[in-house]
Amino acid sequence: MRLRIIFSKTDAMRYTSHLDLQRTWERTLRRARLPLAYSQGFNPHPKINLGAALPLGFTSQGEIIEVWLEEQVPLGEIEASLTPVLPPGLNVHDIRESEIRSPKIQTLIQSTQYSAKLLEPIPDLEARVGDLLSQSSLVRERRGKEYDLRPLILALSNEGERHLHMHLSALPGATGRPDEVLLALGIDPHDAHIQRSKIILKDE
């Protein structure tokens, strides 16, 4: 049985790394006493896949994890087992069964949506957004290599002087980062609370 779980990562876990989040889920699933499926080999481990790494300091309302079980379990029983053992900072929104032979979740990710709440209002925020969207190219540098951020921004809008909404590409080799968008707008990412609201998949 293959599960797809949609969950949120809130303030209590915003500084938990991707690897530590994976370990937290392993412990949580064991506490729930679910019949986890394990990999083969000398070092078997539970077959679970997190959808996409979330940078430290970000929160999320739409994270995805896939979990394989050795046997069929009613979805209601799974939710009832998980809910009381979830640690602070993790909340489950949806549990559904996935096709056992479908591609891994990482290969299905197309794009991501984010919101950013600025700590201080920026009176000319709308003008900055308009200027950025009018650019045909936004050359940035990541890990010592130049890349063009502009085609990775699928949509960008502001709501007043303190809120931004972003829809960014998340394809292999073409992933937009919300902190880079903020920098392109002349905003220090540390001056904003960034939250991922949704991971968009090919099959949606």
N, C-alpha and C positions, 0 to 999 in steps of 0.2 A: 504494500500500500504506500502510495506517495502523497504527501500532504503539501499544500502551499498555504503558509500562514502569513497574514498581513498584520503587522504590529507597529507600534510607535516606540520610539526611543526618546524619552523625555529628559528634563533637566537633570534628574538624579543620575543619568548615565551619559550625559553629553561629553564627558571627558574619558569615556571608556573606549579603548582602541578596537579596531575591527577584530583582531585576534582574540582579545579578551571578551568581546561580545560573543564570538563563536564559542568560547569556553563556557561563558555564562549560560548560553542556550543548551549546551551539552549537559551541564549540571541540572538545569531546570527540567529538561526532558527526562532525565534519570529520576529526579524527585517525583515527577508525575507518574513514574512506573509504567511508562509506555513501552511496548515491545519494539525497541529500536533495532533497525537492521544495521549490521556492521560490515565494514570492508573486509576483503580477504587479505592474507599475507601475514608477515611476522609481527606487524604492529596494527592490528585491527582497530578501527575507530568508528564511531557512529556516522552513518551516511546522512550528513546534513550540509546544505549549501546556503550561504547568505547571498542575497541578490547582488548588492553593490556596496562597496566600502563607503562609509560615511566619514568624512574628515572629523578629527577631534574638534569639539566645541559646537558642532552642529546638532540639532535635534531633528526628529522626523516623525511624521504621522503616517507614513506609507512604506515602511520597510517590508521586505519579503524574505522569508526563509523557507527552504524546502526540506522536508524530513521524510525519510523512508522508514517504514515499519515492517516487521516480519509477518504481520498478519492484519487482517481487516479489523478495524475498531470503529464503532459508530462515532460520527463526528461530534455528537452531543456528549458522549463519554470522554472524548479527547479534550473538549473544552472544559468539562467539569473537573478533569484531572489536572489540567494546566493552571486554571485560574487561581487556585489557592497557593500555588508554589511559585508564581511569578515574582521576581525580585522587584524592588522599587526602581522605577525608571523604564520598565517594560510593560506594555499593555497590548493585549491581543484584540484585534478588531474583527478578523474573519479567518475561518479555517475551512478549506475546501480540499477535495480530492483532485489530484492531477493524474493525467495519463502516465502510466508507469514508464513508457518508452519515449516520452517526449523529450526534447533537448533540455539540457541543464538551463537553469534560470538565467545564468550569466549571458548565454548566447541569444536570449530572447529580448534583452533590454535594448530599447530604442532611444529613449530620452527620459529626462527627469524634470520635475517641476519643483521650484523653490519659492519661498517667501523670505524676505529680509525686513526686519523691523529695526529701523535706525534708532540709536540711543538719543540722538538730537535731531530736530527738524532741519531740513535743508530747503530753504525757500525756493531755490532754482532747480529743484530736483527734476521737475517735468522737462525743463529746458535741457538739462544734462542728458536725460533719457532720449529726447528727440535728437540731440546732436549725435549721440552714440549710434542710434539706429540709422542715421543718415550716412554713416561712414560705410564705404565699400570694403574696407579692410581695417583690422585692428591687430597689428603685429605685437605679440607679447613674447615673453621668454619663459620657458619652463624647463627646469633641469639643464640649463645651459644651451637649450635649443629654441630657435624662434618658431613660432606657429601663429596662425591667423585665428584670432578668437571670434571674429565677426560671423563667419558661417556657422559657428557652433551655437549662436544665440538664435533660437527659433522664434522666440517672442520675449518681449520685455515691456513692462508697463509700471507706472507708479500709481499709488493711491494716496493722494495728499502729499505731505512733505516728509513722511516717515516710513512709508511702506513701499516695497518693491515686489513685483511678481516676475519670475523668470521661468522660461521653458527652454531647456538646454539639451543639445545633442549628447547622447551617452553611448555612441557606437565605439567599437574598438579603434583606438588611434584617433578618435575624433570626439573627445569628451570635454564639454564645457564645464568650468568650475564657477560657482557663484561668487567666490571670493575674488576671482580674476575679473568678473564683471563689475564688482564693486570698485576694484582698483581702477578699471577703465573709466568709471564714473567719477573718479577722484575721491573715493570714500575708503577710509581705512576699514578693512573687514572686522577689526576688533571693536569698531564702533557700531556693530550691528549684531542682532541675534538672527542667525540663519537657520531656517527649518526646511527640510525636504518634505514636500507634501504628497508627492506621488512618483512612483517608478512606472513608466509606461512600457508595456511589452508588445511584441509583434502580434500576439494573439488577442489583443484588446482593440 
